[in-house]
Every structure is written in C-alpha cells, then in structure tokens.
C-alpha cells in the first residue's frame, strides 16, 4: 500500500513522527534490563538457587538474541506485520510470568520453565526493538545515522532508571514478594500492548521522494540501486589524506548487500560480532548481578542508588557518542571507538573483582559499565550497517545479538555456579567478596577477549586497505 501526492514537508513530519514513536518503543523495550530490581522477589518466592537465577536473565537475553527472526520478518514484511507479531508474543509471555505466582508450589521445582517464559519475553521485546531501530535507520540520511541510533538508544538505555523508580516506590510491597513480581509483570503486559499497537499504526518506511511506501525496506534500497546509486554511498565520507591511517574511514573496501552465505564466511563480520558479543556480555552479566554483588558485600541498602547509575550514564553516553561519532566520522572510525570502549569493561571488571566491597569503587565500576554499554549499543548497529550495507540490517544485527546472548548465557551460568560453590550449604545467600570474585573473573576474561577481537579486526581491515591500494596502483 502507498500514499501518493505527499509533499516534502509532510514527508519530513511523518519521518519525525516515526522517530518519536521509535523512541517510545525503545523506552518500553529497555524494561528488559530491570531484572536485577525484582530478582530478589523471584528468589524468595520460589526458593531458586543462584544457578536458576542466572539462567532466567540469560534466557531473557537469549530471547533478545533470537533477533534475527524478527529481523528477517521485518526485512521481508516491514514494520506493521512485525509490530503485530510482537504484540501477541510480548503480552502472552508477560501474562505467563504473571501466572507463575498463582502456582508457586508447582514452579518451585520448574525453574527452567520460568526461564523459558523469560526467553519468550525477550523474543517479544526484540520485535518492538527491531521495528523502532530499523525503520528509523532507513528513513534518515546516513550522515545522521549516529545521532539517530544514539537518540533511540538513549531512551532504550535510560528507561530502566524510570522503571526501577516505579518498582521501588509504586510496586514493591514489603514481605509480599510474589505480589510485587506479579504486579510488575502485569504492568509490562499492558505497556507492551499499547506500544506495539502504536508502532503498528504509525511506523512506516518512507523513501526519499514525495511518495510514502509501506513496503519492506529492501525494495526501497533495491529501487535506489537500480538508479545507478553505487554501494559507496553507504560508506562514511572522509578525507583522502587519512586513507593510510588505521583509524580513518576508507572507501577502498566495497560495501555491498550480502547473502546469508556471504555474511557467514566474512571474517570481518565474525570479528566485529565477537568484539560486540564479549563486551556486551560483560555489561549484561554485571548489570544482572549488580544487586547480587551488593548483597554479597553488605551494600544492598544502596541498591536504589546502584540500579540508577547504569541507565543514567548509559543514556547520557548514548546520545553524546551518537552526536560525536557523526561529527568526527571523517577522522575516526566508529569501529575504533567501540574497540577503545572494551578497555572500560576490562577496568570495571578488575575494579569490582578486587575492590567491590568498597562503596566508592563499586559506584565507579557501575558507572563504567553504564558508559561502556551506552557506547557499544549505540555504535555497533551503526557500524554493522556501514560495514555490511543497510540492507538486511535486521538479519545481520540479529545474528550479532544471538551470538552475544549465547556468550552472555554461558557467562551468567558460570557466575551462578561459582556463586553457589562458595555459598554455605542450605543457605539462600552467600556473603563476602569471595562469593562473586569468580564470576567477576569471567568478566575480566570476556573483556580481554573483546580487546583481542578488536585488535585483530583493525589489523585485518588495515591489511585489506593496503592490499586494495596496492592493486589499485
């Protein structure tokens, strides 16, 4: 379906309306990252072990990682169908979680099933996530891509602080853990129902002329390419004097749409995905276990402060790095910024591992986590579209999310297993920095792995540029 005779001004209004709706959708999907504020209610309601507690956010993130399925659905059918699918999956999954508190005795021995419900929750959220991200990335010019993705991620990153305040001040009921958890799940079910309906009604893909289309994005991209627009248009503009610099963008590496088979044999894709997966996993493991760490070192009375640090710093860095990366894109690759950010994860992991029982040190580590998360989640999808073309962004970014989810799942399960080893027998909680030092050691290893992936990626692309320049000369 398409609408004819739409003026340029009207088209710009429609595009910006889509951006506002995208920000609202991103804000709601950010609710995935407030698991740490209600995990104690789950643990005390069902008496789960820490391994069970680690599996649940891991599967929640795995659901988000199966984003290549909603991504492929979006690439084929567009935002409306994807939003409607997300509506049914999200609302259904949150109602299943709500229902667990009505059958506590059954679910006490079925922690894995609760984890599956969380996985479906994550999958439902990624429908909304993909609709908000992909639609706006396509609708806006590539020269504004950093700002657009950063702006969207600002709402995605900042929303957990709002949901945390709502939970602590409006939902949580002292010594009524089951009711607090149930009320929060019902709240999210209603919220996702509203936002997915809004997305289905208002999010559309528009081409750059006076016509408005509601077809899938690949048709618009293919239409532009058929008019002799070369793939180089999708590369960042640069100063040719910087081509020899490893940190400066280069148009010598061609950017063309790739089939799934071509993507799966592309070394750069694996290196970028590996760097993002390891770094983001550190952020998720730390975020999901923040209240576990604070409780272990007897700082849990500061939880209402701790859970606000990451989303606030995350939101500030998301919009800031989006603006900065667009402004400096002719001087330094966004990919290099992501690489440098990996050192933040090394720092926060080491700091928490050795000084996590100190309030100031834990605050600094938490702030570093928020900063790193804001940067890599804002820039990684942008880099993905620049390195491997905007077409099939949903599929390519979805694969990266899946890999990150699998790495994070292994890391979180290991964190829980190491915690349970240190916990006294027949006790629900473990106290002391030694309880979480093993899990934080895993974070150190993942952060170092991210740095290694980044070094290899930069060197490999520098080698490709040198080889192409030699062939050209």
Buried (B, 14 or more C-beta within 10 A) or exposed (E): EEBEEBEEEEBEEBBEEBBEBBBBBBBBBBBBBBBBBBBBBBBBBBEBBBBBBBBBBBBBBBBBBBBBBBBBBBBBBBBBBBBBBBBEBBBBBBBBBBEBBEEEEEBBEBBEEBBBBBBBBBBBBBBBBBBBBBBBBBBBEBEBBBBBBBBBBBBBBBBBBBBBBBBBEEBBEEEEBBBBBBBBBBBBBEBBBEBBEBBBEBBBBBBEEBEBBBBBBBEBBEBEBEEEEEBEEBBBEBEEEBBEBBBBBBBBEEBEBBEEEEBEEBEBBBBBBBBBBBBBBBBBBBBBBBBBBBBBBEBBEBBBEBBBBBBBBBBBBBBBBBBBBBEEBEEBBBBBBBBEBBBBBBBBBBBBBEBBBBBEBBBBBBBBBBBBBBBBBBBBBBBBBBBBBBBBBBBBBBBBBBBBBBBBBBBBBBBBBBBBEBBEEEEEBBBEBEBBBBBBBBBBBBBBBBBBBBBBBBEEBBEBBEEBEEEEE
